[in-house]
Amino acid sequence: MTSRVLAVAVDALDAESLAAFWRSVLGGTVDRWSDARGVRYVELAVPGGGPSVLFQSVSEPRPGKNRVHLDVAPKTGEQADEVARVVALGATVLGDEPDLPWVVLADPEGNEFCILPPRALGDGA
């Protein structure tokens, strides 16, 4: 037996605004729900059938560096254009080393993620 990834959960001080940022980055549809303890979630179902991104409301800020982060790549166009687009949406560039193929950014709440060069769907290289 094996499992599959249903969602990547992201703690958020403001789940609504962080979900709106990521919806602008990734596209998709948003669903809102609460668990039995009243914790609010905003779930972003991304196009293509992959795992959703689930924003969970928390009251404390991020304590340090992410242990898990998203790697994204533009569906069309160039990496530099996608970095510029995402920065215009509210992200901050944290690192862009010329010998590495990714650019490290932070979303509006400081969660790190990377933008890689475009690649064919299913290309794990």
Sequence and secondary structure as in RCSB ss.txt:
>XXXX:A:sequence
MTSRVLAVAVDALDAESLAAFWRSVLGGTVDRWSDARGVRYVELAVPGGGPSVLFQSVSEPRPGKNRVHLDVAPK
TGEQADEVARVVALGATVLGDEPDLPWVVLADPEGNEFCILPPRALGDGA
>XXXX:A:secstr
      EEEEEESSHHHHHHHHHHHH  EEEEEE TT  EEEEEE TTS  EEEEEE SS   SS SS EEE  S
SS HHHHHHHHHHHT EEEE  TTSS EEEE TT  EEEE     TT   
